[in-house]
């Protein structure tokens, strides 16, 4: 049975997950905004949990002009649907946040799977 939770409670779980990112990593994340959407875009799978939209740090060079912030999306509906309880949801939100932040650093899905974040 999916977890039922208000958008505000869900946002608080996302904030907690972001706060758990180690400081030595968090200070390297620049010009990134984290957004929560109810559902993934129509052109994405219905069960997509998160999405990184930006240019990974490993793909940037010194010639790039200032850019709009990279975006990390978390999709509340699929996360609520896949979890059994609040504890499970908090764990999945943390995993999804780490997964998408890792994409900002250029870590691909294969490596994230090896590390247990896919």
Buried (B, 14 or more C-beta within 10 A) or exposed (E): EEBEBEEEEBBEBBEEBBEEBEEEEEEEBEEBEBEBEEEBEEEEEEEBBBBBBBBBBEEEEEEEEEEEEBBBBBBBBBBBBBBEEEEEBBBBBBBBBBBBBBBBEEBEEEEBEEEEBE
